[in-house]
Amino acid sequence: MKKVGIWLDKEKAHCFIMDSEKEHFITINSELEFYNPKGGSRSKTRWGPQDVVQDSKYLEREKHQLKRYFEKIAATVKPLDQLVIFGPAETPNKLHAMLRDSYPDIAKKIKKVDKVDSMTDNQFKALVRQQ
């Protein structure tokens, strides 16, 4: 029986894979670009025009990069029997949604999706073993 646990954020994913005879960690880097768009600038004249920052351009690029990141994770853990996903913020839920839409065979093997800020390797192993 192959159990897989994934702790991920937008920077990297730590995958703990338990096979019947061995256990090992894999780290997958996201290669996501972190954008810090500068705010709109003000004209030098009083009541002059403002430059507008196009957030949609940055968000669309981030969405495509996240999709590639999640596809890389799915390809790495593909043959499995159980999957648990942990991580901070919205990233685990986004991965779960993408797996549900694009990889239904993996999505139906998900046992738990939980919000966890940070863990040591031993805590992570214990959570995966409990499931």
Backbone as numpy.savetxt, mean C-alpha at the origin, in Angstrom:
# Nx Ny Nz CAx CAy CAz Cx Cy Cz
0.40 -25.22 3.70 -0.44 -24.04 3.70 0.44 -22.80 3.70
0.17 -21.90 2.81 0.98 -20.70 2.67 0.21 -19.49 3.19
0.71 -18.93 4.32 0.12 -17.72 4.90 1.01 -16.54 4.54
0.38 -15.43 4.18 1.12 -14.23 3.84 0.56 -13.07 4.64
1.45 -12.28 5.23 1.08 -11.06 5.92 1.79 -9.90 5.24
1.04 -8.81 5.05 1.63 -7.63 4.41 1.41 -6.43 5.32
2.51 -5.75 5.67 2.42 -4.46 6.33 2.91 -3.45 5.31
2.05 -2.48 4.97 2.45 -1.56 3.92 2.05 -0.13 4.24
2.83 0.78 3.70 2.47 2.19 3.65 2.83 2.66 2.25
2.87 3.96 2.04 3.14 4.45 0.68 4.60 4.33 0.28
5.50 4.06 1.22 6.91 3.93 0.90 7.32 2.52 0.52
6.90 1.55 1.35 7.33 0.17 1.14 6.32 -0.80 1.74
6.42 -2.04 1.29 5.59 -3.12 1.82 6.51 -4.21 2.36
6.24 -4.63 3.59 6.96 -5.75 4.18 6.04 -6.97 4.11
6.49 -7.98 3.40 5.70 -9.20 3.25 6.36 -10.31 4.06
5.58 -10.93 4.93 6.05 -12.08 5.70 5.35 -13.30 5.14
6.12 -14.24 4.62 5.56 -15.42 3.96 5.90 -16.64 4.79
4.85 -17.36 5.22 5.02 -18.60 5.99 4.60 -19.77 5.12
5.55 -20.60 4.77 5.26 -21.84 4.08 5.30 -22.95 5.12
4.96 -24.14 4.74 4.97 -25.24 5.70 6.37 -25.51 6.26
7.41 -25.27 5.48 8.76 -25.58 5.95 9.64 -24.36 6.20
9.26 -23.17 5.72 10.14 -22.01 5.90 9.35 -20.72 6.04
10.03 -19.73 6.59 9.47 -18.38 6.75 10.49 -17.39 6.23
10.02 -16.34 5.55 10.95 -15.31 5.11 10.23 -13.98 4.88
11.03 -12.92 4.92 10.54 -11.57 4.69 10.94 -11.10 3.29
10.06 -10.32 2.68 10.37 -9.66 1.42 9.96 -8.20 1.58
10.82 -7.29 1.16 10.48 -5.87 1.18 10.33 -5.39 -0.26
9.21 -4.73 -0.52 8.92 -4.20 -1.85 8.84 -2.69 -1.74
9.70 -1.98 -2.47 9.67 -0.52 -2.45 8.63 -0.02 -3.43
8.01 1.09 -3.08 6.88 1.57 -3.88 7.29 2.38 -5.10
8.42 3.05 -5.03 8.86 3.95 -6.11 7.85 5.05 -6.37
7.10 5.41 -5.34 6.13 6.51 -5.44 6.88 7.83 -5.32
6.52 8.79 -6.14 7.09 10.12 -6.03 6.25 10.89 -5.03
6.91 11.60 -4.13 6.17 12.39 -3.16 6.20 13.84 -3.62
5.03 14.34 -3.91 4.90 15.67 -4.47 4.66 16.69 -3.37
5.33 17.79 -3.50 5.08 18.93 -2.64 4.79 20.12 -3.54
3.58 20.15 -4.08 3.29 21.25 -4.99 3.32 22.57 -4.24
3.92 23.53 -4.86 3.96 24.86 -4.26 2.57 25.47 -4.36
2.21 26.22 -3.36 0.89 26.85 -3.36 0.80 27.89 -4.46
-0.41 28.31 -4.72 -0.62 29.34 -5.74 0.13 30.61 -5.36
0.58 31.32 -6.32 1.32 32.55 -6.01 0.44 33.76 -6.30
0.72 34.77 -5.61 -0.05 36.01 -5.69 0.64 36.97 -6.67
-0.13 37.72 -7.37 0.41 38.73 -8.27 1.01 39.86 -7.44
1.95 40.58 -8.02 2.58 41.70 -7.31 1.62 42.89 -7.20
0.65 42.95 -8.09 -0.29 44.06 -8.04 -1.42 43.72 -7.07
-1.95 44.73 -6.49 -3.03 44.56 -5.54 -4.27 44.03 -6.27
-4.90 43.02 -5.73 -6.10 42.38 -6.28 -5.83 41.74 -7.64
-4.56 41.43 -7.90 -4.20 40.82 -9.18 -4.55 39.34 -9.23
-4.31 38.71 -10.37 -4.67 37.30 -10.53 -3.77 36.39 -9.69
-4.29 35.21 -9.38 -3.54 34.20 -8.64 -3.28 33.01 -9.55
-2.12 32.38 -9.35 -1.84 31.13 -10.05 -2.49 30.00 -9.28
-3.11 29.08 -9.98 -3.81 27.97 -9.34 -2.98 26.70 -9.50
-2.86 25.93 -8.42 -2.15 24.66 -8.47 -3.14 23.60 -8.92
-2.77 22.82 -9.93 -3.64 21.77 -10.43 -3.39 20.48 -9.64
-4.13 20.30 -8.54 -3.97 19.11 -7.71 -4.35 17.84 -8.45
-5.28 17.93 -9.36 -5.75 16.73 -10.05 -4.62 16.05 -10.81
-3.69 16.82 -11.35 -2.54 16.26 -12.07 -1.68 15.42 -11.13
-1.41 15.94 -9.93 -0.59 15.22 -8.97 -1.32 13.98 -8.45
-2.60 14.11 -8.17 -3.38 12.99 -7.65 -3.52 11.88 -8.68
-3.69 12.23 -9.93 -3.81 11.21 -10.98 -2.50 10.45 -11.14
-1.38 11.15 -11.10 -0.08 10.49 -11.21 0.16 9.56 -10.02
-0.22 10.02 -8.82 -0.07 9.18 -7.63 -0.96 7.94 -7.73
-2.16 8.08 -8.27 -3.08 6.94 -8.42 -2.47 5.88 -9.32
-1.87 6.28 -10.43 -1.25 5.32 -11.34 -0.04 4.65 -10.71
0.75 5.41 -9.96 1.91 4.83 -9.30 1.49 3.85 -8.21
0.42 4.16 -7.47 -0.09 3.24 -6.46 -0.58 1.95 -7.11
-1.22 2.07 -8.26 -1.71 0.87 -8.95 -0.55 -0.05 -9.33
0.53 0.52 -9.87 1.70 -0.29 -10.22 2.31 -0.94 -8.98
2.37 -0.19 -7.88 2.90 -0.68 -6.60 2.07 -1.87 -6.10
0.75 -1.75 -6.14 -0.13 -2.82 -5.68 -0.06 -4.04 -6.60
0.10 -3.82 -7.89 0.25 -4.94 -8.82 1.55 -5.70 -8.56
2.60 -4.96 -8.20 3.87 -5.60 -7.87 3.73 -6.46 -6.61
2.97 -5.96 -5.63 2.73 -6.73 -4.40 1.93 -7.99 -4.72
0.88 -7.86 -5.52 0.04 -9.01 -5.86 0.83 -10.06 -6.62
1.72 -9.65 -7.51 2.52 -10.60 -8.26 3.52 -11.33 -7.35
3.99 -10.66 -6.32 4.97 -11.26 -5.42 4.34 -12.34 -4.54
3.12 -12.11 -4.07 2.49 -13.04 -3.12 1.47 -13.97 -3.77
1.42 -13.98 -5.08 0.35 -14.63 -5.85 -0.10 -16.01 -5.36
0.71 -17.06 -5.32 0.15 -18.33 -4.85 0.10 -18.34 -3.33
-1.11 -18.28 -2.74 -1.26 -18.23 -1.29 -2.56 -18.86 -0.85
-2.64 -19.16 0.47 -3.86 -19.73 1.04 -4.57 -18.75 1.95
-3.81 -17.91 2.66 -4.39 -16.89 3.54 -3.59 -15.61 3.42
-4.28 -14.47 3.57 -3.63 -13.17 3.48 -4.19 -12.26 4.55
-3.29 -11.57 5.27 -3.68 -10.52 6.20 -2.92 -9.26 5.81
-3.60 -8.12 5.91 -3.02 -6.84 5.48 -3.06 -5.88 6.65
-1.92 -5.26 6.95 -1.81 -4.27 8.01 -1.15 -3.02 7.46
-1.37 -1.90 8.15 -0.69 -0.68 7.76 -1.37 0.55 8.30
-0.70 1.69 8.22 -1.29 2.93 8.70 -2.18 3.58 7.64
-3.01 4.46 8.09 -3.86 5.29 7.22 -4.73 4.48 6.27
-4.82 4.90 5.01 -5.75 4.31 4.05 -5.12 3.28 3.13
-3.82 3.14 3.16 -3.13 2.29 2.19 -3.60 0.83 2.23
-3.77 0.20 3.41 -4.26 -1.19 3.39 -5.65 -1.32 2.77
-6.51 -0.36 3.03 -7.86 -0.40 2.46 -7.83 -0.20 0.94
-6.92 0.63 0.47 -6.77 0.83 -0.98 -6.27 -0.45 -1.64
-5.31 -1.14 -0.99 -4.82 -2.40 -1.53 -5.95 -3.43 -1.56
-6.73 -3.49 -0.49 -7.85 -4.44 -0.43 -8.85 -4.17 -1.55
-9.17 -2.91 -1.78 -10.10 -2.54 -2.85 -9.55 -2.92 -4.22
-8.27 -2.68 -4.44 -7.67 -3.03 -5.73 -7.65 -4.54 -5.94
-7.34 -5.29 -4.89 -7.35 -6.75 -5.01 -8.77 -7.25 -5.28
-9.75 -6.65 -4.65 -11.14 -7.05 -4.85 -11.58 -6.81 -6.30
-11.10 -5.71 -6.89 -11.49 -5.37 -8.26 -10.67 -6.13 -9.31
-9.36 -6.21 -9.12 -8.49 -6.76 -10.17 -8.05 -8.20 -9.94
-7.98 -8.63 -8.69 -7.51 -9.98 -8.37 -8.50 -10.65 -7.41
-9.68 -11.03 -7.87 -10.68 -11.61 -6.96 -10.24 -12.94 -6.34
-9.37 -13.70 -7.02 -8.89 -14.96 -6.46 -8.03 -14.72 -5.22
-7.27 -13.63 -5.19 -6.49 -13.28 -4.00 -7.39 -12.64 -2.96
-8.33 -11.80 -3.39 -9.18 -11.05 -2.46 -10.04 -11.97 -1.60
-10.50 -13.09 -2.14 -11.34 -13.96 -1.33 -10.56 -14.73 -0.28
-9.23 -14.67 -0.32 -8.39 -15.33 0.68 -7.93 -14.37 1.77
-8.39 -13.13 1.73 -8.02 -12.15 2.76 -8.81 -12.45 4.03
-8.09 -12.62 5.12 -8.72 -12.91 6.41 -8.95 -11.66 7.23
-8.05 -10.67 7.08 -8.15 -9.48 7.93 -7.45 -8.31 7.27
-8.06 -7.14 7.38 -7.43 -5.88 6.99 -7.52 -4.99 8.22
-6.37 -4.57 8.75 -6.36 -3.85 10.02 -5.45 -2.63 9.94
-5.81 -1.61 10.70 -5.02 -0.38 10.75 -4.05 -0.49 11.93
-2.75 -0.55 11.61 -1.70 -0.67 12.61 -0.60 0.31 12.24
-0.19 1.15 13.18 0.81 2.17 12.86 2.19 1.60 12.61
2.79 0.99 13.61 4.13 0.44 13.41 4.28 -0.80 14.29
5.11 -1.73 13.82 5.32 -2.98 14.54 6.76 -3.43 14.34
7.24 -4.18 15.31 8.53 -4.83 15.12 8.31 -6.08 14.27
9.40 -6.66 13.81 9.28 -7.88 13.00 8.62 -9.01 13.77
8.97 -9.15 15.06 8.39 -10.23 15.86 6.89 -10.01 16.11
6.46 -8.77 16.33 5.04 -8.50 16.49 4.28 -8.81 15.19
4.88 -8.46 14.09 4.28 -8.71 12.79 4.13 -10.22 12.55
5.18 -10.98 12.84 5.13 -12.43 12.69 4.03 -13.03 13.56
3.93 -12.55 14.81 2.92 -13.08 15.71 1.51 -12.81 15.21
1.26 -11.62 14.67 -0.08 -11.30 14.13 -0.42 -12.18 12.94
0.55 -12.47 12.10 0.30 -13.32 10.94 0.03 -14.75 11.39
0.79 -15.23 12.38 0.60 -16.60 12.87 -0.76 -16.79 13.54
-1.27 -15.75 14.19 -2.56 -15.84 14.89 -3.73 -16.04 13.92
-3.62 -15.54 12.73 -4.74 -15.59 11.79 -4.93 -16.94 11.19
